[in-house]
Amino acid sequence: MIPPIVRRGLLLAPLLWLAGCDTVVLNPSGDIAAQQAHLVVVSTLLMLLIIVPVMFLICLFAWRYRKSNTAAEYKPDWDHSTKLELLIWGAPLLIIIVLGLITWIYTHLLDPYRPLSRIDEKRPIAAGVKPLEVQVVSMDWKWMFIYPEQGIATVNELVTPIDVPVRFHMTSSSVMNAFYIPALAGMVYTMPSMETQLNAVMNKVGVYDGFSANYSGAGFSDMKFKYHGVTQADFDAWVAKTKTSSSALTRAEFLALDKPTTKHPIMHFGTVDAGMYDLILNRCVAEGSTCINTQMHQDATRIKAAAAIKKLPEEVCEPTNVAATTAQPTRKE
């Protein structure tokens, strides 16, 4: 026979398998993700200040006031205790106030649109440092990365140097997705005809997983890519190697890539047509199509003109002398 305490221990044995799990969300390699992980830990501990005592008291009350315990004090007419009321309402209220304050601070501090102020907790960003620009396009069902300053592009492969701030400009060519690299930063949505941004930095060399965190159709589960955090020298070498690729990201090539595919292989483009990201953002990659920003500008101009006409005096908009307006010029013989 197995002793009862051993049997209870065997029920917990499967938890040992979790010891080998890589908890990347709580142990990330990027500074933004590290701050987010710190926020998760602090918030959890604050909430446990209420949860743990409550769970303990539930067990204590159930044991102390069990039917067989005749020694427990019996007060059938008890209905109020000022001390208990202050404890029951005061402690959670204080926790909520602290959580609200922390949330407000981190909401502004970790705003994905906010330019970075530090490389990590010990190294601020020097004045004048320009972030690396990367343009991200989510497609069905793959990811495209355009490096406008380097003039190259990739599909399903992202490479950035460590300890260098990176500013991601993101959009979608079809439906809404969510750009997520757990080791780098939290997820940010990508939407067609709209641009979102993310400022982040990677602090450790390594290969990390990136994927879509928002369901977008049949190929969603394979919409993954590898993110390489490399040294500056390795990044420069990778850029130089990519530029030797004979493939060019032209309008026609993008339209061909934009067709739905699953498990799409990694691709490199040595050159990129000028303004490609803006064409994708404004949905006018196809030759002859009207860009959304152009259409919006034309609409705004037309609306302003119509509004200006309505504000003109009546005598300006409607001539009083009809005969004068219809009279034809006379020709002298």
Contacts in CASP RR format, 6 or more apart in sequence:
PFRMAT RR
TARGET T0000
AUTHOR 0000-0000-0000
METHOD contacts of the structure
MODEL  1
MIPPIVRRGLLLAPLLWLAGCDTVVLNPSGDIAAQQAHLVVVSTLLMLLI
IVPVMFLICLFAWRYRKSNTAAEYKPDWDHSTKLELLIWGAPLLIIIVLG
LITWIYTHLLDPYRPLSRIDEKRPIAAGVKPLEVQVVSMDWKWMFIYPEQ
GIATVNELVTPIDVPVRFHMTSSSVMNAFYIPALAGMVYTMPSMETQLNA
VMNKVGVYDGFSANYSGAGFSDMKFKYHGVTQADFDAWVAKTKTSSSALT
RAEFLALDKPTTKHPIMHFGTVDAGMYDLILNRCVAEGSTCINTQMHQDA
TRIKAAAAIKKLPEEVCEPTNVAATTAQPTRKE
2 10 0 8 1.000
24 182 0 8 1.000
24 183 0 8 1.000
24 208 0 8 1.000
24 209 0 8 1.000
25 33 0 8 1.000
25 37 0 8 1.000
25 40 0 8 1.000
25 182 0 8 1.000
26 37 0 8 1.000
26 40 0 8 1.000
26 41 0 8 1.000
27 37 0 8 1.000
28 34 0 8 1.000
28 36 0 8 1.000
28 37 0 8 1.000
28 182 0 8 1.000
28 183 0 8 1.000
28 184 0 8 1.000
29 183 0 8 1.000
29 184 0 8 1.000
29 202 0 8 1.000
29 203 0 8 1.000
29 204 0 8 1.000
29 206 0 8 1.000
29 208 0 8 1.000
30 120 0 8 1.000
30 183 0 8 1.000
30 184 0 8 1.000
30 185 0 8 1.000
30 200 0 8 1.000
30 201 0 8 1.000
30 202 0 8 1.000
30 203 0 8 1.000
30 204 0 8 1.000
31 116 0 8 1.000
31 118 0 8 1.000
31 119 0 8 1.000
31 120 0 8 1.000
31 121 0 8 1.000
31 200 0 8 1.000
31 201 0 8 1.000
31 203 0 8 1.000
32 110 0 8 1.000
32 116 0 8 1.000
32 184 0 8 1.000
32 185 0 8 1.000
32 186 0 8 1.000
32 199 0 8 1.000
32 200 0 8 1.000
32 201 0 8 1.000
33 182 0 8 1.000
33 183 0 8 1.000
33 184 0 8 1.000
33 185 0 8 1.000
33 186 0 8 1.000
33 200 0 8 1.000
34 120 0 8 1.000
34 121 0 8 1.000
35 106 0 8 1.000
35 109 0 8 1.000
35 110 0 8 1.000
36 106 0 8 1.000
36 110 0 8 1.000
36 185 0 8 1.000
36 186 0 8 1.000
39 102 0 8 1.000
39 106 0 8 1.000
39 110 0 8 1.000
42 102 0 8 1.000
43 99 0 8 1.000
43 102 0 8 1.000
43 103 0 8 1.000
46 95 0 8 1.000
46 98 0 8 1.000
46 99 0 8 1.000
46 102 0 8 1.000
47 95 0 8 1.000
47 99 0 8 1.000
49 91 0 8 1.000
49 95 0 8 1.000
50 91 0 8 1.000
50 92 0 8 1.000
50 95 0 8 1.000
63 69 0 8 1.000
64 72 0 8 1.000
65 72 0 8 1.000
108 114 0 8 1.000
112 185 0 8 1.000
112 186 0 8 1.000
112 188 0 8 1.000
112 196 0 8 1.000
112 197 0 8 1.000
112 198 0 8 1.000
112 199 0 8 1.000
112 200 0 8 1.000
113 197 0 8 1.000
113 199 0 8 1.000
114 199 0 8 1.000
115 131 0 8 1.000
115 165 0 8 1.000
115 167 0 8 1.000
115 199 0 8 1.000
116 125 0 8 1.000
116 131 0 8 1.000
116 165 0 8 1.000
116 199 0 8 1.000
116 200 0 8 1.000
116 201 0 8 1.000
117 124 0 8 1.000
117 125 0 8 1.000
118 124 0 8 1.000
118 125 0 8 1.000
119 125 0 8 1.000
119 163 0 8 1.000
119 165 0 8 1.000
119 201 0 8 1.000
119 203 0 8 1.000
120 201 0 8 1.000
120 203 0 8 1.000
123 163 0 8 1.000
125 165 0 8 1.000
129 165 0 8 1.000
131 164 0 8 1.000
131 165 0 8 1.000
131 166 0 8 1.000
131 167 0 8 1.000
131 199 0 8 1.000
132 147 0 8 1.000
132 149 0 8 1.000
132 160 0 8 1.000
132 161 0 8 1.000
132 164 0 8 1.000
132 165 0 8 1.000
132 166 0 8 1.000
132 167 0 8 1.000
133 147 0 8 1.000
133 148 0 8 1.000
133 149 0 8 1.000
133 167 0 8 1.000
133 169 0 8 1.000
134 145 0 8 1.000
134 146 0 8 1.000
134 147 0 8 1.000
134 158 0 8 1.000
134 160 0 8 1.000
134 166 0 8 1.000
134 167 0 8 1.000
134 168 0 8 1.000
134 169 0 8 1.000
135 145 0 8 1.000
135 146 0 8 1.000
135 147 0 8 1.000
135 148 0 8 1.000
135 168 0 8 1.000
135 169 0 8 1.000
135 170 0 8 1.000
135 277 0 8 1.000
136 143 0 8 1.000
136 144 0 8 1.000
136 145 0 8 1.000
136 146 0 8 1.000
136 168 0 8 1.000
136 169 0 8 1.000
136 170 0 8 1.000
136 171 0 8 1.000
136 179 0 8 1.000
136 190 0 8 1.000
137 143 0 8 1.000
137 144 0 8 1.000
137 145 0 8 1.000
137 146 0 8 1.000
137 170 0 8 1.000
137 171 0 8 1.000
137 172 0 8 1.000
137 173 0 8 1.000
137 190 0 8 1.000
137 277 0 8 1.000
137 280 0 8 1.000
138 144 0 8 1.000
138 170 0 8 1.000
138 171 0 8 1.000
138 172 0 8 1.000
138 173 0 8 1.000
138 174 0 8 1.000
138 177 0 8 1.000
138 179 0 8 1.000
138 190 0 8 1.000
138 212 0 8 1.000
138 216 0 8 1.000
138 223 0 8 1.000
139 172 0 8 1.000
139 173 0 8 1.000
139 174 0 8 1.000
139 257 0 8 1.000
139 258 0 8 1.000
140 173 0 8 1.000
140 174 0 8 1.000
140 175 0 8 1.000
140 216 0 8 1.000
140 217 0 8 1.000
140 219 0 8 1.000
140 258 0 8 1.000
140 259 0 8 1.000
140 260 0 8 1.000
140 261 0 8 1.000
141 212 0 8 1.000
141 216 0 8 1.000
141 217 0 8 1.000
141 218 0 8 1.000
141 219 0 8 1.000
141 220 0 8 1.000
141 222 0 8 1.000
141 223 0 8 1.000
141 260 0 8 1.000
141 261 0 8 1.000
141 262 0 8 1.000
141 264 0 8 1.000
142 155 0 8 1.000
142 156 0 8 1.000
142 223 0 8 1.000
142 225 0 8 1.000
142 257 0 8 1.000
142 261 0 8 1.000
142 264 0 8 1.000
143 155 0 8 1.000
143 156 0 8 1.000
143 158 0 8 1.000
143 179 0 8 1.000
143 212 0 8 1.000
143 223 0 8 1.000
143 225 0 8 1.000
144 153 0 8 1.000
144 154 0 8 1.000
144 155 0 8 1.000
144 257 0 8 1.000
145 153 0 8 1.000
145 154 0 8 1.000
145 155 0 8 1.000
145 157 0 8 1.000
145 158 0 8 1.000
146 152 0 8 1.000
146 153 0 8 1.000
146 249 0 8 1.000
146 272 0 8 1.000
146 276 0 8 1.000
146 277 0 8 1.000
147 153 0 8 1.000
147 239 0 8 1.000
148 272 0 8 1.000
148 275 0 8 1.000
148 277 0 8 1.000
150 239 0 8 1.000
150 242 0 8 1.000
150 243 0 8 1.000
151 243 0 8 1.000
151 270 0 8 1.000
151 271 0 8 1.000
151 272 0 8 1.000
152 239 0 8 1.000
152 242 0 8 1.000
152 243 0 8 1.000
152 245 0 8 1.000
152 268 0 8 1.000
152 269 0 8 1.000
152 270 0 8 1.000
152 271 0 8 1.000
152 272 0 8 1.000
153 249 0 8 1.000
153 268 0 8 1.000
153 269 0 8 1.000
153 270 0 8 1.000
153 272 0 8 1.000
153 276 0 8 1.000
154 242 0 8 1.000
154 266 0 8 1.000
154 267 0 8 1.000
154 268 0 8 1.000
154 269 0 8 1.000
155 257 0 8 1.000
155 264 0 8 1.000
155 265 0 8 1.000
155 266 0 8 1.000
155 267 0 8 1.000
156 224 0 8 1.000
156 225 0 8 1.000
156 226 0 8 1.000
156 264 0 8 1.000
156 265 0 8 1.000
156 266 0 8 1.000
156 267 0 8 1.000
157 225 0 8 1.000
157 226 0 8 1.000
157 228 0 8 1.000
157 266 0 8 1.000
157 268 0 8 1.000
158 181 0 8 1.000
158 210 0 8 1.000
158 225 0 8 1.000
158 226 0 8 1.000
158 227 0 8 1.000
158 228 0 8 1.000
159 227 0 8 1.000
159 228 0 8 1.000
159 229 0 8 1.000
159 230 0 8 1.000
159 235 0 8 1.000
159 238 0 8 1.000
160 166 0 8 1.000
160 202 0 8 1.000
160 227 0 8 1.000
160 228 0 8 1.000
160 229 0 8 1.000
160 230 0 8 1.000
160 235 0 8 1.000
161 229 0 8 1.000
161 230 0 8 1.000
161 231 0 8 1.000
161 232 0 8 1.000
161 234 0 8 1.000
161 235 0 8 1.000
162 201 0 8 1.000
162 202 0 8 1.000
162 203 0 8 1.000
162 204 0 8 1.000
162 205 0 8 1.000
162 229 0 8 1.000
162 230 0 8 1.000
162 231 0 8 1.000
162 232 0 8 1.000
163 201 0 8 1.000
163 202 0 8 1.000
163 203 0 8 1.000
164 201 0 8 1.000
164 232 0 8 1.000
165 199 0 8 1.000
165 200 0 8 1.000
165 201 0 8 1.000
166 199 0 8 1.000
166 200 0 8 1.000
166 201 0 8 1.000
166 202 0 8 1.000
167 197 0 8 1.000
167 198 0 8 1.000
167 199 0 8 1.000
168 179 0 8 1.000
168 188 0 8 1.000
168 197 0 8 1.000
168 198 0 8 1.000
168 199 0 8 1.000
168 200 0 8 1.000
169 195 0 8 1.000
169 197 0 8 1.000
169 277 0 8 1.000
170 179 0 8 1.000
170 188 0 8 1.000
170 190 0 8 1.000
170 195 0 8 1.000
170 196 0 8 1.000
170 197 0 8 1.000
170 198 0 8 1.000
171 190 0 8 1.000
171 191 0 8 1.000
171 192 0 8 1.000
171 193 0 8 1.000
171 194 0 8 1.000
171 195 0 8 1.000
171 196 0 8 1.000
171 277 0 8 1.000
171 280 0 8 1.000
171 281 0 8 1.000
172 190 0 8 1.000
172 191 0 8 1.000
172 192 0 8 1.000
173 192 0 8 1.000
173 258 0 8 1.000
173 280 0 8 1.000
174 192 0 8 1.000
174 216 0 8 1.000
174 258 0 8 1.000
175 192 0 8 1.000
175 216 0 8 1.000
175 217 0 8 1.000
176 189 0 8 1.000
176 190 0 8 1.000
176 191 0 8 1.000
176 192 0 8 1.000
176 214 0 8 1.000
176 216 0 8 1.000
177 189 0 8 1.000
177 190 0 8 1.000
177 212 0 8 1.000
177 214 0 8 1.000
177 216 0 8 1.000
177 223 0 8 1.000
178 187 0 8 1.000
178 188 0 8 1.000
178 189 0 8 1.000
178 190 0 8 1.000
178 212 0 8 1.000
178 213 0 8 1.000
178 214 0 8 1.000
179 187 0 8 1.000
179 188 0 8 1.000
179 189 0 8 1.000
179 190 0 8 1.000
179 198 0 8 1.000
179 212 0 8 1.000
179 213 0 8 1.000
180 186 0 8 1.000
180 187 0 8 1.000
180 188 0 8 1.000
180 210 0 8 1.000
180 211 0 8 1.000
180 212 0 8 1.000
180 213 0 8 1.000
181 208 0 8 1.000
181 209 0 8 1.000
181 210 0 8 1.000
181 227 0 8 1.000
182 208 0 8 1.000
182 209 0 8 1.000
182 210 0 8 1.000
183 202 0 8 1.000
183 208 0 8 1.000
183 209 0 8 1.000
183 227 0 8 1.000
184 200 0 8 1.000
184 202 0 8 1.000
184 208 0 8 1.000
184 227 0 8 1.000
185 198 0 8 1.000
185 200 0 8 1.000
186 198 0 8 1.000
187 213 0 8 1.000
187 214 0 8 1.000
188 196 0 8 1.000
188 197 0 8 1.000
188 198 0 8 1.000
189 196 0 8 1.000
189 214 0 8 1.000
190 196 0 8 1.000
192 283 0 8 1.000
193 281 0 8 1.000
193 282 0 8 1.000
193 283 0 8 1.000
193 292 0 8 1.000
194 281 0 8 1.000
195 281 0 8 1.000
202 208 0 8 1.000
202 227 0 8 1.000
202 229 0 8 1.000
204 229 0 8 1.000
205 229 0 8 1.000
205 230 0 8 1.000
205 231 0 8 1.000
206 228 0 8 1.000
206 229 0 8 1.000
206 230 0 8 1.000
207 226 0 8 1.000
207 227 0 8 1.000
207 228 0 8 1.000
207 229 0 8 1.000
208 226 0 8 1.000
208 227 0 8 1.000
208 228 0 8 1.000
208 229 0 8 1.000
209 224 0 8 1.000
209 226 0 8 1.000
209 227 0 8 1.000
210 224 0 8 1.000
210 225 0 8 1.000
210 226 0 8 1.000
210 227 0 8 1.000
211 223 0 8 1.000
211 224 0 8 1.000
211 225 0 8 1.000
212 220 0 8 1.000
212 223 0 8 1.000
212 224 0 8 1.000
216 223 0 8 1.000
218 262 0 8 1.000
219 260 0 8 1.000
219 262 0 8 1.000
222 262 0 8 1.000
222 263 0 8 1.000
226 266 0 8 1.000
228 238 0 8 1.000
230 238 0 8 1.000
242 268 0 8 1.000
242 269 0 8 1.000
242 270 0 8 1.000
243 270 0 8 1.000
243 271 0 8 1.000
244 270 0 8 1.000
245 268 0 8 1.000
245 269 0 8 1.000
245 270 0 8 1.000
246 270 0 8 1.000
247 253 0 8 1.000
247 267 0 8 1.000
247 268 0 8 1.000
247 269 0 8 1.000
247 270 0 8 1.000
248 269 0 8 1.000
248 270 0 8 1.000
248 271 0 8 1.000
248 272 0 8 1.000
248 273 0 8 1.000
249 269 0 8 1.000
249 270 0 8 1.000
249 271 0 8 1.000
249 272 0 8 1.000
249 273 0 8 1.000
249 276 0 8 1.000
250 273 0 8 1.000
251 273 0 8 1.000
251 276 0 8 1.000
251 279 0 8 1.000
251 285 0 8 1.000
251 286 0 8 1.000
251 287 0 8 1.000
253 269 0 8 1.000
254 276 0 8 1.000
254 280 0 8 1.000
254 285 0 8 1.000
255 285 0 8 1.000
255 286 0 8 1.000
257 267 0 8 1.000
258 285 0 8 1.000
273 279 0 8 1.000
276 285 0 8 1.000
278 291 0 8 1.000
279 285 0 8 1.000
279 291 0 8 1.000
282 291 0 8 1.000
282 292 0 8 1.000
282 293 0 8 1.000
282 294 0 8 1.000
283 289 0 8 1.000
283 291 0 8 1.000
283 292 0 8 1.000
284 290 0 8 1.000
284 291 0 8 1.000
284 292 0 8 1.000
284 294 0 8 1.000
309 317 0 8 1.000
319 325 0 8 1.000
END
